[in-house]
Amino acid sequence: MKPAPFTYHDPRSLGEATALLASLDNARALAGGQSLMPMMNFRFAMPDHLIDLNRVDELAYLRVDGETLHIGAMTRQRDIEFSTEVAERCPILHEALAHVGHRQTRNRGTLGGSLCHLDPSAELVNVTALLGGTLHAESKQGTRDIPMSEFAAGYMTSSLEPDELLAGITLPLPSRDDGYAFTEFARRRGDFAIVACSALIGLARDGTVACAKLAISGLGHCPIRLSGVERALRGAKPAAPAFKSAAAEAAKLDATADAYVSSEYRKHLARVLTYRALEQAAARALEKVDA
Ligand SMILES: Cc1cc2nc3c(=O)[nH]c(=O)nc-3n(C[C@H](O)[C@H](O)[C@H](O)COP(=O)(O)OP(=O)(O)OC[C@H]3O[C@@H](n4cnc5c(N)ncnc54)[C@H](O)[C@@H]3O)c2cc1C
């Protein structure tokens, strides 16, 4: 099928793009087009105006500033994947990216597009939730910061206002000593995950868990941070008993069902993937202590 007719706009600055968005009815931003174009071809999305952000250069950047990673909404997934700064300072993001689609989709797909598309099991949405990122929205009225915990308004629906664009995000960097792991289960490599889990673990001098962060996606419309489990892990020995109880808690979360995957199976995956993520994150944290 072909998309419904639309008018194409080609702004060269963020100001021009937000002015267009404010003045046009039923307008959508076009980033990498990896999700929007199929949706338009299937006529799930029928915008009257398409505002192409691909020539808005100021939206594509990546820089580390102290303990914060700043990434522009139009930064390609492939550029983040190949960034040595990301591999070194935010390896969980680097690891997650390897699961996002295929190299062809990552060549075009952007961080901002993935966050705004808000697929329930999107890897980049998961890691942004894990790290507690902040999203910077831009409109003709000005700038608004949205914590990731408040970004999802519903199923594949962000809390951006119709006249707002996502301009960039900031991610607090994990400690260099943290162990990390991203685990997911998808039917085929490159498919969207059914369930995915990310974990960060920092160890205290006595070898117990000093801090833990866990995010699970694929159970509901947005990733869930397991703050109760994160608290319970603090002070625990990073070993099977603690990981088993954390995994059991993950399996108690509500999980949606659809025509392909039952709620029980998603809960099963949540348990298994949480255990694996914690085990691998702890092993990597221990390697750093031993190094
Ligand atoms: C074969 C295939 C496999 C894939 N597998 C995966 C996978 O395993 N995991 C995964 O996470 N994704 C996967 N994807 C999706 C891919 O990651 C997309 O790149 C991503 O979902 C959307 O990014 P995009 O830049 O292409 O955005 P687009 O498709 O251009 O836009 C997506 C949505 O976001 C909105 N939008 C984009 N940018 C902005 C902005 N700056 N401000 C406001 N709104 C904006 C658009 O209007 C649209 O509604 C796959 C895609 C394909 C084709």
Ligand as a Chemical Component Dictionary entry (heavy atoms), coordinates in Angstrom:
data_LIG
# 
_chem_comp.id                   LIG 
_chem_comp.type                 NON-POLYMER 
_chem_comp.pdbx_formal_charge   0 
_chem_comp.three_letter_code    LIG 
# 
loop_
_chem_comp_atom.comp_id 
_chem_comp_atom.atom_id 
_chem_comp_atom.alt_atom_id 
_chem_comp_atom.type_symbol 
_chem_comp_atom.charge 
_chem_comp_atom.model_Cartn_x 
_chem_comp_atom.model_Cartn_y 
_chem_comp_atom.model_Cartn_z 
_chem_comp_atom.pdbx_ordinal 
LIG C1  C1  C 0 12.947 -4.316 10.146 1  
LIG C2  C2  C 0 12.916 -3.442 11.358 2  
LIG C3  C3  C 0 13.296 -3.970 12.577 3  
LIG C4  C4  C 0 13.287 -3.157 13.711 4  
LIG N1  N1  N 0 13.641 -3.699 14.916 5  
LIG C5  C5  C 0 13.671 -2.918 16.002 6  
LIG C6  C6  C 0 14.085 -3.432 17.278 7  
LIG O1  O1  O 0 14.440 -4.595 17.411 8  
LIG N2  N2  N 0 14.070 -2.576 18.328 9  
LIG C7  C7  C 0 13.701 -1.258 18.212 10 
LIG O2  O2  O 0 13.697 -0.527 19.209 11 
LIG N3  N3  N 0 13.309 -0.754 17.038 12 
LIG C8  C8  C 0 13.300 -1.533 15.940 13 
LIG N4  N4  N 0 12.895 -1.002 14.748 14 
LIG C9  C9  C 0 12.453 0.417  14.699 15 
LIG C10 C10 C 0 13.659 1.338  14.511 16 
LIG O3  O3  O 0 14.488 1.291  15.644 17 
LIG C11 C11 C 0 13.252 2.785  14.295 18 
LIG O4  O4  O 0 14.434 3.428  13.964 19 
LIG C12 C12 C 0 12.649 3.562  15.446 20 
LIG O5  O5  O 0 11.535 2.948  16.024 21 
LIG C13 C13 C 0 12.137 4.910  14.963 22 
LIG O6  O6  O 0 13.200 5.745  14.692 23 
LIG P1  P1  P 0 13.212 6.621  13.393 24 
LIG O7  O7  O 0 14.327 7.598  13.576 25 
LIG O8  O8  O 0 13.240 5.785  12.200 26 
LIG O9  O9  O 0 11.836 7.449  13.543 27 
LIG P2  P2  P 0 10.616 7.647  12.539 28 
LIG O10 O10 O 0 10.154 6.357  12.019 29 
LIG O11 O11 O 0 10.944 8.700  11.544 30 
LIG O12 O12 O 0 9.557  8.241  13.574 31 
LIG C14 C14 C 0 8.942  7.439  14.553 32 
LIG C15 C15 C 0 7.917  8.270  15.322 33 
LIG O13 O13 O 0 8.552  9.250  16.136 34 
LIG C16 C16 C 0 8.133  10.561 15.770 35 
LIG N5  N5  N 0 9.329  11.398 15.874 36 
LIG C17 C17 C 0 10.542 11.123 15.360 37 
LIG N6  N6  N 0 11.427 12.042 15.733 38 
LIG C18 C18 C 0 10.764 12.933 16.494 39 
LIG C19 C19 C 0 11.140 14.118 17.187 40 
LIG N7  N7  N 0 12.404 14.579 17.189 41 
LIG N8  N8  N 0 10.195 14.780 17.893 42 
LIG C20 C20 C 0 8.910  14.322 17.921 43 
LIG N9  N9  N 0 8.496  13.213 17.300 44 
LIG C21 C21 C 0 9.417  12.528 16.584 45 
LIG C22 C22 C 0 7.587  10.442 14.358 46 
LIG O14 O14 O 0 6.653  11.463 14.060 47 
LIG C23 C23 C 0 6.956  9.058  14.417 48 
LIG O15 O15 O 0 5.702  9.130  15.041 49 
LIG C24 C24 C 0 12.897 -1.787 13.609 50 
LIG C25 C25 C 0 12.535 -1.251 12.362 51 
LIG C26 C26 C 0 12.555 -2.063 11.246 52 
LIG C27 C27 C 0 12.159 -1.458 9.921  53 
# 
loop_
_chem_comp_bond.comp_id 
_chem_comp_bond.atom_id_1 
_chem_comp_bond.atom_id_2 
_chem_comp_bond.value_order 
_chem_comp_bond.pdbx_ordinal 
LIG C1  C2  SING 1  
LIG C2  C3  SING 2  
LIG C2  C26 DOUB 3  
LIG C3  C4  DOUB 4  
LIG C4  N1  SING 5  
LIG C4  C24 SING 6  
LIG N1  C5  DOUB 7  
LIG C5  C6  SING 8  
LIG C5  C8  SING 9  
LIG C6  O1  DOUB 10 
LIG C6  N2  SING 11 
LIG N2  C7  SING 12 
LIG C7  O2  DOUB 13 
LIG C7  N3  SING 14 
LIG N3  C8  DOUB 15 
LIG C8  N4  SING 16 
LIG N4  C9  SING 17 
LIG N4  C24 SING 18 
LIG C9  C10 SING 19 
LIG C10 O3  SING 20 
LIG C10 C11 SING 21 
LIG C11 O4  SING 22 
LIG C11 C12 SING 23 
LIG C12 O5  SING 24 
LIG C12 C13 SING 25 
LIG C13 O6  SING 26 
LIG O6  P1  SING 27 
LIG P1  O7  DOUB 28 
LIG P1  O8  SING 29 
LIG P1  O9  SING 30 
LIG O9  P2  SING 31 
LIG P2  O10 DOUB 32 
LIG P2  O11 SING 33 
LIG P2  O12 SING 34 
LIG O12 C14 SING 35 
LIG C14 C15 SING 36 
LIG C15 O13 SING 37 
LIG C15 C23 SING 38 
LIG O13 C16 SING 39 
LIG C16 N5  SING 40 
LIG C16 C22 SING 41 
LIG N5  C17 SING 42 
LIG N5  C21 SING 43 
LIG C17 N6  DOUB 44 
LIG N6  C18 SING 45 
LIG C18 C19 SING 46 
LIG C18 C21 DOUB 47 
LIG C19 N7  SING 48 
LIG C19 N8  DOUB 49 
LIG N8  C20 SING 50 
LIG C20 N9  DOUB 51 
LIG N9  C21 SING 52 
LIG C22 O14 SING 53 
LIG C22 C23 SING 54 
LIG C23 O15 SING 55 
LIG C24 C25 DOUB 56 
LIG C25 C26 SING 57 
LIG C26 C27 SING 58 
# 
